[in-house]
Amino acid sequence: MMMLKRMTYFFLMALILTGCKNKLQGKEKPEDDYYRIILPANATTISGEVDSIYCSLYSIDKNDRMNIDWTCSYHFAPDRNIVYTAKEYDSEGDWESTASYVSENGKYITSIMSHSKDFGKATEYYFEIEKNKLMGVLKYEDNPDMGTDTTYTEYTRNIMIITNKRHNLEKRLTFDNKGNILTSVSADDKSYTTSKSRYDANNLIVEETFKGTGLGISHEIYTYKTDEKGNWIECMMKDDSNHRTRITKRKIFYR
């Protein structure tokens, strides 16, 4: 169980780099794929100059009761060299992290500092080793016996491959020309999962189909509420039985 959690945690950190569309504060940057790679879906907007976004994720039980799972905040700097900083916490106090995404000497650097009950303090550092190729190093500072994990991310406009040879993990994603993730395949020695995604005219995901080892086939449907600028402020997810399973709420502050 400990190893499974460790692998899940590592891959989660790797996927923080993966966004759902090539938008930054409402402006497309087709010349710069890195913005698509690093901008999470919860931080994306379609219009307006954004100063910060505060986000809360709620799970919904079978009795339709909402329980907060985690919160996060994104703070965008006017300087393009400082893309954004982010903080995340889970409701049980099991995990928290602080991330910063910056440009240094023309190369992008990502730093993620986290603390969890399972792993203690850890630091993950991503940097470009060559064009369209990132290297990520994860060090467990409170548990040096756990060693160091290294991941590699190679990407073009339409495909991304994330690998971790130590745990024999690989994730492959395909994108459309707007930067939306179309398909995702994750695999290790014993299992695999795949997903396909569909989007609306504003590049918001509206449906995902999953299948994998021991999972069968399942669907998730997303609906949104938006503010006066057209940016989403609430995302509701329903399962195959039309039951509400998660709600994400955002407060967006504009300059």
C-alpha positions, 0 to 999 in steps of 0.5 A, spaced: 500 500 500 505 504 501 508 503 494 502 504 491 501 511 494 508 513 493 507 511 485 500 515 485 503 521 489 509 521 484 505 521 478 500 526 480 506 531 481 508 529 474 501 531 471 500 537 475 504 540 469 498 538 464 493 543 462 487 542 458 488 548 453 493 553 451 490 559 454 493 564 459 489 569 462 484 569 456 490 570 451 492 564 446 499 563 445 500 558 440 507 559 439 509 557 446 507 550 448 510 550 454 504 554 457 499 549 455 503 544 458 504 547 465 497 551 466 492 546 470 484 546 468 482 549 474 487 555 472 484 557 465 480 562 463 477 565 456 477 572 458 479 578 462 486 579 466 486 575 472 489 576 478 488 570 482 483 564 482 481 560 489 478 553 488 475 548 492 473 541 490 467 538 494 465 530 493 458 528 494 456 522 498 450 517 496 445 522 500 447 528 496 451 531 502 457 535 500 464 534 503 470 539 501 476 535 499 481 540 497 482 547 496 487 551 491 489 558 489 493 561 483 496 567 483 498 570 476 504 575 476 503 581 470 511 579 469 510 573 463 517 571 466 513 569 473 507 564 470 504 563 476 504 560 483 499 555 486 498 552 493 494 546 495 491 543 501 487 537 502 481 537 507 484 532 512 491 535 513 494 529 509 497 533 504 499 540 502 504 543 496 506 550 494 508 550 486 511 556 482 512 556 475 517 561 472 522 563 466 529 563 468 534 565 462 529 563 457 528 556 460 522 554 464 523 552 471 517 548 476 518 548 483 513 544 487 514 543 495 510 538 498 508 535 505 504 529 506 503 524 512 506 518 508 512 522 505 514 527 509 517 533 506 518 533 499 521 537 493 520 536 486 524 540 481 522 540 473 526 544 468 527 544 460 533 539 458 532 541 451 527 544 447 520 540 448 523 535 453 523 536 461 526 533 466 523 532 473 527 530 480 523 528 486 527 528 493 524 525 499 527 530 504 525 527 510 525 520 508 532 519 504 532 512 504 526 512 499 531 515 494 530 520 488 525 519 483 526 522 476 521 523 470 521 525 463 516 529 459 517 529 452 511 533 448 509 536 441 503 540 440 499 534 439 502 528 443 506 528 450 509 522 453 511 522 461 515 516 463 518 514 470 523 508 469 524 506 476 517 504 477 516 502 470 510 507 469 508 511 462 503 516 460 501 518 453 496 524 452 494 526 445 492 533 444 488 537 439 490 543 435 487 547 441 491 544 446 485 540 449 487 533 451 483 528 447 486 521 449 490 519 455 493 512 456 497 510 463 500 503 464 505 500 469 507 492 469 500 490 472 495 495 470 492 500 465 487 505 464 485 509 458 480 515 457 477 519 452 475 526 452 470 531 449 469 539 449 465 544 448 466 551 444 470 554 449 474 548 450 471 546 457 471 538 458 464 536 458 465 528 457 470 523 459 470 515 458 474 511 462 476 504 461 482 499 464 484 493 468 478 491 472 474 498 471 470 496 465 467 502 462 464 508 465 463 516 463 463 522 467 459 528 465 461 535 466 456 542 466 458 549 468 456 555 471 460 562 468 461 569 470 459 575 466 466 574 463 464 567 461 469 564 465 467 558 469 465 559 476 462 552 478 463 545 475 459 539 476 460 532 475 455 526 474 456 519 473 453 514 469 447 514 474 446 521 473 448 522 480 452 528 482 459 526 484 464 532 485 463 540 484 469 544 483 467 552 485 472 558 483 472 565 485 476 569 480 479 576 481 480 580 476 485 586 475 
